[in-house]
Amino acid sequence: MTLRSVILGTGSALPRRRVDNAELATMVDTSDEWIVERTGIRTRYVAGEGESTTTLAAEASRHALEMAGLQAADIDLIILATATPDQTFPASATTVQAALGINDCIAFDVAAVCSGFLYAMTVADNMLRGGAGKTALVIGAETFSRILDWEDRTTCVLFGDGAGAAVLRAEETPAEGGRGILASKLHADGRHNGLLHVDGGPSSTGTVGKVRMKGQDVFRHAVVNLAQVMKEVLDVAGLSTSDIDWVVPHQANARILDATARKLGLDPAQVVVTVDRHANTSAASVPLALDTAVRDGRIKQGDLVVLEAMGGGFTWGACVLRY
Ligand code: COA
């Protein structure tokens, strides 16, 4: 038997307001046709009054706990991945902790932008297996709408708000064929800050700043890095692409999803796609897509699932697990 972190439940949350491409075309010089053809995005959700990264995170967490059949008091560790915290400090994880009514557990945020959920899950997995606790709540939650330049058509059409969560529990599982996280691989290369960043922050400008991106350059790096890290993580787990049942990728652009699947020789039907409905929700996109495919019955217990993401930094990573 081997101690592994097993996903017991997933949950997600979206803001009330849905914005379609036609509505964006009234704000900037764009069209439904351009956005669908270049990105696959048709709608995204935008947080309104009373909605924030932590309200969405708390709602997603409640759904995940319910699926897991656990109470908030069972949580030993909360890791929240976000680039859009409610406050510069304290960590949004502690706001979620209070909203869930947990008085004492480990709680902190990780910042790895769109790869945040992969980073958070890997840290949680290592902490659980290292004995820091038995049960973890791992969340990806964002309100990118609040850091978009709504006059910049090259970025504002691409992103949306939302949250996804997973409850992980350390369990002894069979070494061969057992459930849980089998391997994770993370990377970062800080030389690419200029290709995808926010042009502000507490210690530089004293402002929050807006998202800036050189889309074509990011696209090129994404396809290469994602295909490479997926191969790497499968190697570590002693598996090959033909073993995979599902890929749950970061949802940035339908063309990146297609190109990566092609590069790995995967059937596009094995790739979970939500970018059409949610757009790019940064750290929330992988857990949102995972929850979608679990709840609609595609991902079943025992399936081999690969999660992957790449984001600002650059940071990128992949994780292979038996659901
Ligand atoms: N509506 C209409 N036209 C637009 C537009 C919009 N929303 N945004 C850009 N354009 C224009 C450009 O100005 C350019 O016009 P020009 O040829 O007159 O200069 C033209 O469309 C082509 O722009 P380009 O940037 O070459 O398009 P693209 O095919 O590379 O698609 C992205 C742009 C952003 C969709 C694409 O590069 C992408 O998805 N990149 C990766 C982004 C990503 O993954 N980011 C997050 C990682 S976490």
Residues whose N, C-alpha, C, O or C-beta is under 5 A from the ligand:
A	BS01	COA	D29 T30 S31 W34 R38 T39 C114 R153 T154 V157 G215 Q216 V218 F219 A252 N253 M310 G311 G312
